[in-house]
Amino acid sequence: MSLVEQWNRVESGLDPRWADARLSLRIEDETARSRAAALLAPAGPGVAGSEIRFFTARRGSGVGPEAVRRMLKRIDAEGISGTLTLVASDAAPPEPAVSRPTAAAEWDAALAVLPSDWSDILCELELDSSADIERAAVLVEALNPIQGTGRPGFRFRSARERGYGASAGMVRRCLERLDNEGIGAEVRVLDVRSDTRPVYTQGPVWFVGGKQH
């Protein structure tokens, strides 16, 4: 079996997450071993007895797996035979988890970009799972949540000073309840009205998908 074929077999047996591998190439003939070490020079080989030790890495320091394949192909082309074995291999560290903002934090971020004179907003709370609808409805009951978004979740209104809609502080407390129970949710502002002055009404009326909110 050629050295390239041996490397293909070694590589296919590595952990899919492998980051680096230490390899040993055993060549009995001293002259052939010296020549192989010269051809492996980019990998910084070390010779000990009849073995040539070298290193490959997917990224960072060390030659890559394709470079190893090319070097072994040159050794094969010179008719040098040997035995390639895996000495050790390390897996890449797991990717750092990306922390998702809580629903309460999303609410804070949404308020931060509203115009300073906002008075009424129409919002949507989308749940990660439909299995959480009943419990979430209880936790955010103070928002007078309305189903019918086409997704698991609710629409609700918030009013800054007067009119129909939960205060911004009440909205945040309700969202904190979801966060505390581990119910994944995303909150977004659908529409905003500024400086409304309801007269004999409870505030503006929104129509979304033909439904009044």
Backbone as CSV, one residue per row, in Angstrom:
resi,resn,N_x,N_y,N_z,CA_x,CA_y,CA_z,C_x,C_y,C_z
1,MET,0.851,-1.195,0.000,0.000,0.000,0.000,0.887,1.247,0.000
2,SER,0.580,2.197,-0.875,1.378,3.415,-0.958,1.218,4.245,0.310
3,LEU,2.157,5.159,0.512,2.085,6.033,1.681,0.869,6.957,1.609
4,VAL,0.520,7.404,0.400,-0.670,8.243,0.252,-1.912,7.471,0.670
5,GLU,-2.011,6.216,0.260,-3.160,5.390,0.646,-3.183,5.186,2.160
6,GLN,-1.998,5.003,2.746,-1.948,4.845,4.205,-2.418,6.106,4.911
7,TRP,-1.997,7.271,4.380,-2.441,8.524,4.981,-3.947,8.704,4.817
8,ASN,-4.491,8.342,3.666,-5.940,8.436,3.469,-6.678,7.602,4.505
9,ARG,-6.133,6.413,4.788,-6.778,5.537,5.765,-6.676,6.138,7.166
10,VAL,-5.496,6.665,7.506,-5.331,7.288,8.824,-6.270,8.481,8.973
11,GLU,-6.303,9.325,7.959,-7.124,10.536,8.018,-8.600,10.211,8.152
12,SER,-9.067,9.197,7.426,-10.484,8.832,7.488,-10.870,8.276,8.845
13,GLY,-9.888,7.777,9.593,-10.177,7.234,10.911,-10.094,8.245,12.038
14,LEU,-9.692,9.475,11.722,-9.592,10.508,12.748,-10.971,10.999,13.166
15,ASP,-11.042,11.512,14.377,-12.264,12.147,14.858,-12.631,13.274,13.891
16,PRO,-13.907,13.394,13.510,-14.305,14.468,12.585,-13.901,15.858,13.069
17,ARG,-13.689,16.005,14.381,-13.321,17.308,14.939,-11.809,17.458,15.115
18,TRP,-11.041,16.568,14.500,-9.601,16.579,14.773,-8.964,17.908,14.394
19,ALA,-8.012,18.320,15.230,-7.309,19.584,15.000,-5.876,19.345,14.546
20,ASP,-5.219,18.351,15.133,-3.846,18.037,14.738,-3.581,16.553,14.914
21,ALA,-2.556,16.080,14.263,-2.190,14.667,14.333,-0.680,14.529,14.294
22,ARG,-0.140,13.647,15.167,1.278,13.319,15.161,1.449,11.971,14.479
23,LEU,2.353,11.925,13.527,2.504,10.751,12.680,3.913,10.180,12.766
24,SER,3.984,8.876,12.516,5.277,8.186,12.469,5.389,7.447,11.147
25,LEU,6.502,7.670,10.465,6.779,6.957,9.211,8.020,6.090,9.435
26,ARG,7.807,4.777,9.452,8.918,3.840,9.674,9.472,3.379,8.333
27,ILE,10.761,3.629,8.136,11.467,3.205,6.921,12.751,2.512,7.362
28,GLU,12.917,1.265,6.989,14.060,0.489,7.463,15.358,0.902,6.799
29,ASP,15.321,1.171,5.515,16.547,1.524,4.794,16.993,2.935,5.178
30,GLU,18.251,3.048,5.630,18.745,4.332,6.140,18.795,5.401,5.058
31,THR,19.277,5.019,3.862,19.365,5.995,2.773,17.981,6.491,2.370
32,ALA,17.045,5.555,2.219,15.667,5.916,1.860,15.035,6.761,2.955
33,ARG,15.364,6.449,4.210,14.812,7.212,5.339,15.304,8.659,5.308
34,SER,16.586,8.838,5.010,17.140,10.195,4.934,16.494,10.997,3.810
35,ARG,16.266,10.314,2.681,15.640,11.002,1.559,14.197,11.372,1.894
36,ALA,13.465,10.468,2.538,12.076,10.738,2.918,12.010,11.903,3.904
37,ALA,12.961,11.965,4.834,12.986,13.057,5.801,13.199,14.393,5.096
38,ALA,14.040,14.366,4.051,14.271,15.588,3.290,13.003,16.033,2.567
39,LEU,12.262,15.078,2.023,11.021,15.411,1.321,9.932,15.878,2.289
40,LEU,10.049,15.485,3.543,9.090,15.896,4.570,9.536,17.157,5.319
41,ALA,10.567,17.809,4.815,11.162,18.955,5.517,10.157,20.030,5.927
42,PRO,9.155,20.392,5.072,8.198,21.437,5.497,7.432,21.079,6.765
43,ALA,7.346,19.768,7.090,6.613,19.342,8.283,7.506,19.305,9.510
44,GLY,8.795,19.701,9.372,9.711,19.710,10.505,9.900,18.334,11.109
45,PRO,10.269,17.337,10.325,10.367,15.974,10.844,11.521,15.786,11.809
46,GLY,11.374,14.802,12.678,12.449,14.388,13.570,12.698,12.903,13.347
47,VAL,13.946,12.518,13.317,14.300,11.117,13.059,14.810,10.482,14.335
48,ALA,14.259,9.316,14.650,14.693,8.542,15.816,14.711,7.077,15.420
49,GLY,15.908,6.529,15.290,16.027,5.148,14.846,15.525,5.016,13.424
50,SER,14.598,4.089,13.227,14.047,3.879,11.884,12.771,4.691,11.644
51,GLU,12.425,5.569,12.575,11.173,6.333,12.470,11.424,7.804,12.137
52,ILE,10.514,8.325,11.345,10.454,9.767,11.097,9.162,10.270,11.719
53,ARG,9.268,11.167,12.678,8.078,11.721,13.333,7.799,13.108,12.756
54,PHE,6.540,13.365,12.449,6.166,14.701,11.980,4.733,14.995,12.383
55,PHE,4.315,16.225,12.099,3.087,16.784,12.676,2.271,17.458,11.576
56,THR,0.954,17.309,11.653,0.067,18.014,10.727,-1.074,18.645,11.509
57,ALA,-1.538,19.773,11.044,-2.633,20.475,11.725,-3.579,21.060,10.691
58,ARG,-4.844,21.076,11.035,-5.837,21.622,10.111,-5.713,23.123,9.953
59,ARG,-5.329,23.794,11.027,-5.161,25.250,10.970,-4.099,25.661,11.974
60,GLY,-3.592,26.854,11.808,-2.563,27.323,12.712,-1.204,26.764,12.336
61,SER,-0.384,26.499,13.355,0.961,25.987,13.114,0.911,24.559,12.593
62,GLY,1.854,24.214,11.737,1.904,22.863,11.181,1.370,22.831,9.766
63,VAL,1.917,21.909,8.977,1.432,21.775,7.598,0.051,21.125,7.609
64,GLY,-0.743,21.432,6.618,-2.093,20.897,6.536,-2.125,19.484,5.972
65,PRO,-3.257,18.821,6.078,-3.380,17.440,5.604,-3.133,17.279,4.113
66,GLU,-3.515,18.274,3.317,-3.267,18.171,1.873,-1.782,18.286,1.564
67,ALA,-1.075,19.107,2.337,0.376,19.211,2.150,1.049,17.897,2.493
68,VAL,0.581,17.229,3.545,1.113,15.904,3.889,0.894,14.933,2.742
69,ARG,-0.290,15.002,2.163,-0.594,14.103,1.043,0.352,14.343,-0.130
70,ARG,0.648,15.599,-0.415,1.554,15.910,-1.524,2.973,15.424,-1.244
71,MET,3.432,15.613,0.003,4.780,15.161,0.344,4.904,13.648,0.275
72,LEU,3.896,12.951,0.762,3.930,11.482,0.710,3.860,10.986,-0.734
73,LYS,3.159,11.727,-1.569,3.097,11.357,-2.987,4.479,11.443,-3.628
74,ARG,5.264,12.442,-3.231,6.623,12.558,-3.769,7.496,11.394,-3.302
75,ILE,7.294,10.998,-2.031,8.059,9.856,-1.520,7.669,8.585,-2.267
76,ASP,6.373,8.413,-2.501,5.910,7.250,-3.287,6.533,7.269,-4.671
77,ALA,6.599,8.454,-5.279,7.119,8.564,-6.642,8.584,8.147,-6.736
78,GLU,9.294,8.210,-5.607,10.694,7.798,-5.610,10.852,6.333,-5.218
79,GLY,9.735,5.642,-5.104,9.785,4.209,-4.824,10.200,3.863,-3.413
80,ILE,10.027,4.792,-2.493,10.386,4.546,-1.086,9.165,3.971,-0.362
81,SER,9.334,2.831,0.232,8.234,2.184,0.951,8.426,2.341,2.449
82,GLY,7.332,2.358,3.162,7.395,2.488,4.613,6.024,2.254,5.222
83,THR,5.971,2.402,6.534,4.722,2.199,7.264,4.367,3.477,8.010
84,LEU,3.214,4.035,7.675,2.750,5.282,8.296,1.725,4.943,9.371
85,THR,1.950,5.423,10.569,1.018,5.180,11.665,0.699,6.473,12.395
86,LEU,-0.461,6.499,13.030,-0.887,7.647,13.839,-0.348,7.462,15.249
87,VAL,0.371,8.466,15.736,0.897,8.421,17.098,-0.129,8.988,18.074
88,ALA,-0.690,10.138,17.747,-1.680,10.778,18.615,-2.412,11.840,17.820
89,SER,-3.587,12.214,18.324,-4.380,13.242,17.672,-5.201,13.979,18.714
90,ASP,-5.369,15.281,18.495,-6.179,16.094,19.398,-7.371,16.652,18.656
91,ALA,-8.516,16.664,19.334,-9.726,17.242,18.743,-9.726,18.744,18.947
92,ALA,-10.372,19.439,18.042,-10.503,20.893,18.178,-11.393,21.209,19.370
93,PRO,-11.103,22.280,20.109,-11.977,22.653,21.223,-13.348,23.039,20.699
94,PRO,-14.394,22.778,21.467,-15.739,23.128,21.010,-15.883,24.618,20.787
95,GLU,-16.709,24.965,19.827,-16.975,26.371,19.569,-17.644,26.995,20.785
96,PRO,-17.231,28.191,21.172,-17.866,28.825,22.327,-19.344,29.056,22.078
97,ALA,-20.122,28.755,23.080,-21.566,28.922,22.947,-21.908,30.408,22.830
98,VAL,-22.788,30.694,21.928,-23.232,32.073,21.757,-24.455,32.285,22.649
99,SER,-24.291,33.132,23.632,-25.390,33.341,24.565,-26.494,34.143,23.889
100,ARG,-27.695,33.667,24.054,-28.853,34.339,23.466,-29.396,35.337,24.471
101,PRO,-29.736,36.524,24.027,-30.290,37.495,24.978,-31.626,37.013,25.516
102,THR,-31.893,37.339,26.765,-33.167,36.982,27.359,-34.272,37.834,26.743
103,ALA,-35.505,37.395,26.940,-36.638,38.162,26.426,-36.678,39.543,27.082
104,ALA,-36.355,39.598,28.378,-36.347,40.890,29.071,-35.273,41.805,28.490
105,ALA,-34.112,41.260,28.155,-33.044,42.066,27.565,-33.441,42.547,26.174
106,GLU,-34.131,41.695,25.414,-34.606,42.115,24.091,-35.601,43.270,24.224
107,TRP,-36.421,43.213,25.257,-37.384,44.290,25.489,-36.652,45.599,25.790
108,ASP,-35.625,45.532,26.617,-34.835,46.718,26.927,-34.222,47.298,25.652
109,ALA,-33.717,46.401,24.793,-33.094,46.858,23.550,-34.121,47.487,22.620
110,ALA,-35.313,46.917,22.582,-36.375,47.455,21.727,-36.792,48.853,22.194
111,LEU,-36.919,49.032,23.504,-37.303,50.341,24.035,-36.231,51.392,23.766
112,ALA,-34.985,50.959,23.777,-33.876,51.905,23.627,-33.863,52.591,22.273
113,VAL,-34.459,51.975,21.265,-34.425,52.574,19.929,-35.755,53.225,19.547
114,LEU,-36.712,53.235,20.450,-37.986,53.893,20.161,-37.806,55.407,20.199
115,PRO,-38.629,56.150,19.465,-38.568,57.614,19.543,-38.893,58.076,20.960
116,SER,-38.319,59.188,21.351,-38.466,59.645,22.732,-39.905,59.979,23.100
117,ASP,-40.746,60.277,22.087,-42.129,60.646,22.387,-43.108,59.505,22.134
118,TRP,-42.625,58.257,22.119,-43.539,57.149,21.840,-44.612,57.084,22.916
119,SER,-45.798,56.717,22.488,-46.901,56.634,23.445,-47.556,55.251,23.443
120,ASP,-47.636,54.606,22.280,-48.273,53.289,22.181,-47.493,52.422,21.194
121,ILE,-47.327,51.160,21.534,-46.663,50.228,20.618,-47.421,48.912,20.571
122,LEU,-47.395,48.312,19.389,-47.943,46.985,19.190,-46.761,46.027,19.087
123,CYS,-46.805,44.969,19.885,-45.664,44.060,19.988,-46.075,42.618,19.709
124,GLU,-45.076,41.824,19.411,-45.298,40.403,19.191,-44.303,39.620,20.037
125,LEU,-44.798,38.594,20.690,-43.967,37.696,21.487,-44.027,36.322,20.842
126,GLU,-42.911,35.880,20.283,-42.874,34.579,19.613,-42.144,33.574,20.497
127,LEU,-42.779,32.447,20.766,-42.200,31.404,21.606,-41.406,30.418,20.757
128,ASP,-40.388,29.838,21.366,-39.591,28.847,20.653,-40.391,27.571,20.396
129,SER,-41.279,27.239,21.311,-42.020,25.977,21.211,-43.502,26.198,21.475
130,SER,-44.322,25.547,20.670,-45.770,25.633,20.882,-46.185,24.944,22.181
131,ALA,-45.318,24.068,22.698,-45.636,23.380,23.943,-45.679,24.340,25.134
132,ASP,-45.113,25.537,24.961,-45.060,26.497,26.061,-46.202,27.510,26.029
133,ILE,-47.111,27.399,25.077,-48.139,28.424,24.910,-48.997,28.582,26.163
134,GLU,-49.488,27.474,26.705,-50.408,27.581,27.842,-49.721,28.199,29.054
135,ARG,-48.518,27.717,29.362,-47.818,28.263,30.528,-47.432,29.717,30.295
136,ALA,-46.988,30.032,29.098,-46.607,31.411,28.800,-47.806,32.343,28.915
137,ALA,-48.967,31.879,28.482,-50.170,32.716,28.559,-50.484,33.093,29.998
138,VAL,-50.222,32.173,30.919,-50.455,32.463,32.338,-49.437,33.483,32.843
139,LEU,-48.183,33.297,32.444,-47.123,34.169,32.946,-47.223,35.595,32.419
140,VAL,-47.784,35.767,31.229,-47.884,37.116,30.654,-49.337,37.584,30.609
141,GLU,-50.165,37.029,31.460,-51.593,37.357,31.457,-51.835,38.852,31.612
142,ALA,-50.968,39.521,32.375,-51.149,40.960,32.619,-51.008,41.789,31.349
143,LEU,-50.482,41.212,30.290,-50.321,41.938,29.035,-51.551,41.842,28.145
144,ASN,-52.573,41.114,28.584,-53.747,40.838,27.751,-53.316,40.271,26.391
145,PRO,-52.576,39.169,26.426,-52.029,38.621,25.179,-53.115,38.107,24.246
146,ILE,-52.894,38.297,22.957,-53.843,37.856,21.937,-53.143,36.856,21.032
147,GLN,-53.735,35.675,20.884,-53.176,34.680,19.977,-53.630,34.994,18.552
148,GLY,-53.097,34.236,17.603,-53.495,34.428,16.215,-52.394,35.022,15.375
149,THR,-51.130,34.829,15.797,-50.015,35.366,15.030,-49.604,34.441,13.886
150,GLY,-50.124,33.206,13.887,-49.684,32.225,12.902,-48.454,31.479,13.361
151,ARG,-47.897,31.898,14.485,-46.743,31.246,15.095,-47.044,31.072,16.568
152,PRO,-46.308,30.202,17.263,-46.559,30.059,18.702,-46.198,31.345,19.436
153,GLY,-47.195,32.006,19.990,-46.924,33.260,20.682,-48.137,34.165,20.697
154,PHE,-47.903,35.424,20.987,-48.999,36.365,21.198,-48.617,37.753,20.670
155,ARG,-49.667,38.566,20.488,-49.475,39.996,20.305,-49.996,40.702,21.554
156,PHE,-49.393,41.828,21.835,-49.864,42.611,22.978,-49.535,44.077,22.736
157,ARG,-50.148,44.939,23.539,-49.928,46.372,23.414,-49.269,46.910,24.664
158,SER,-48.499,47.971,24.477,-47.887,48.649,25.610,-48.128,50.143,25.445
159,ALA,-48.489,50.778,26.544,-48.727,52.222,26.536,-47.770,52.880,27.517
160,ARG,-47.269,54.003,27.122,-46.254,54.661,27.955,-46.843,55.363,29.160
161,GLU,-47.929,56.123,28.954,-48.481,56.916,30.050,-49.961,56.667,30.280
162,ARG,-50.731,56.493,29.208,-52.179,56.368,29.357,-52.714,55.470,28.260
163,GLY,-53.989,55.100,28.376,-54.623,54.302,27.338,-54.508,52.807,27.586
164,TYR,-54.913,52.079,26.583,-54.972,50.620,26.680,-53.605,50.030,26.370
165,GLY,-53.119,49.205,27.233,-51.822,48.579,27.034,-51.032,48.551,28.318
166,ALA,-50.243,47.491,28.494,-49.444,47.354,29.705,-48.309,48.366,29.701
167,SER,-47.912,48.792,30.875,-46.774,49.699,30.978,-45.498,48.948,30.588
168,ALA,-44.470,49.697,30.223,-43.206,49.073,29.841,-42.619,48.252,30.986
169,GLY,-42.780,48.744,32.202,-42.277,48.008,33.363,-43.004,46.697,33.564
170,MET,-44.340,46.694,33.371,-45.109,45.463,33.510,-44.709,44.457,32.435
171,VAL,-44.485,44.952,31.205,-44.045,44.056,30.134,-42.743,43.379,30.530
172,ARG,-41.823,44.156,31.052,-40.525,43.566,31.423,-40.685,42.525,32.514
173,ARG,-41.519,42.777,33.505,-41.712,41.800,34.579,-42.295,40.502,34.039
174,CYS,-43.222,40.609,33.102,-43.817,39.408,32.514,-42.777,38.622,31.713
175,LEU,-41.945,39.336,30.985,-40.909,38.662,30.202,-39.869,38.013,31.108
176,GLU,-39.591,38.642,32.247,-38.670,38.039,33.205,-39.222,36.726,33.734
177,ARG,-40.544,36.633,33.879,-41.136,35.377,34.330,-40.888,34.262,33.322
178,LEU,-40.987,34.606,32.052,-40.684,33.606,31.017,-39.224,33.175,31.106
179,ASP,-38.331,34.167,31.235,-36.900,33.871,31.322,-36.604,32.981,32.525
180,ASN,-37.219,33.280,33.654,-36.948,32.531,34.882,-37.405,31.077,34.784
181,GLU,-38.384,30.817,33.958,-38.868,29.437,33.805,-38.245,28.756,32.589
182,GLY,-37.297,29.426,31.960,-36.598,28.815,30.844,-37.426,28.682,29.587
183,ILE,-38.423,29.525,29.432,-39.251,29.502,28.225,-38.617,30.426,27.189
184,GLY,-38.125,29.839,26.116,-37.466,30.628,25.080,-38.465,31.470,24.307
185,ALA,-38.154,32.735,24.138,-39.076,33.635,23.447,-38.310,34.793,22.847
186,GLU,-38.913,35.368,21.821,-38.348,36.554,21.173,-39.430,37.616,21.111
187,VAL,-39.089,38.829,21.494,-40.060,39.912,21.492,-39.642,40.950,20.459
188,ARG,-40.622,41.446,19.736,-40.318,42.461,18.718,-41.439,43.494,18.670
189,VAL,-41.087,44.696,18.269,-42.063,45.780,18.116,-42.557,45.784,16.675
190,LEU,-43.874,45.702,16.485,-44.460,45.690,15.147,-44.799,47.090,14.656
191,ASP,-45.269,47.939,15.563,-45.649,49.294,15.163,-45.579,50.198,16.375
192,VAL,-45.351,51.468,16.126,-45.225,52.431,17.210,-45.981,53.698,16.852
193,ARG,-46.609,54.288,17.837,-47.289,55.565,17.671,-46.708,56.557,18.674
194,SER,-46.546,57.783,18.242,-45.951,58.798,19.100,-46.952,59.885,19.456
195,ASP,-46.898,60.279,20.714,-47.667,61.426,21.211,-49.148,61.332,20.867
196,THR,-49.728,60.139,20.999,-51.174,60.016,20.779,-51.916,60.608,21.979
197,ARG,-53.063,61.161,21.696,-53.857,61.771,22.760,-55.290,61.249,22.641
198,PRO,-55.543,60.085,23.259,-56.887,59.503,23.136,-57.958,60.369,23.785
199,VAL,-59.047,60.566,23.058,-60.191,61.302,23.583,-61.399,60.381,23.504
200,TYR,-61.931,60.009,24.664,-63.032,59.061,24.760,-62.677,57.713,24.120
201,THR,-61.403,57.382,24.072,-60.971,56.080,23.560,-59.891,55.544,24.480
202,GLN,-59.493,54.316,24.208,-58.413,53.713,24.995,-57.092,53.723,24.225
203,GLY,-57.019,54.500,23.174,-55.776,54.570,22.423,-55.970,54.145,20.994
204,PRO,-54.898,54.097,20.218,-54.999,53.754,18.795,-55.440,52.308,18.587
205,VAL,-55.988,52.065,17.399,-56.415,50.723,17.018,-55.563,50.273,15.850
206,TRP,-55.017,49.065,15.941,-54.224,48.489,14.860,-55.005,47.362,14.206
207,PHE,-54.851,47.239,12.908,-55.423,46.116,12.184,-54.265,45.350,11.546
208,VAL,-54.099,44.097,11.955,-53.031,43.230,11.443,-53.663,41.988,10.904
209,GLY,-53.497,41.752,9.607,-54.089,40.570,8.994,-55.602,40.600,9.071
210,GLY,-56.169,41.804,9.024,-57.621,41.940,9.063,-58.205,41.841,10.461
211,LYS,-57.338,41.712,11.470,-57.825,41.597,12.846,-57.467,42.858,13.620
212,GLN,-58.381,43.251,14.490,-58.172,44.448,15.304,-57.355,44.105,16.530
213,HIS,-56.391,45.003,16.878,-55.578,44.813,18.078,-55.626,46.077,18.906
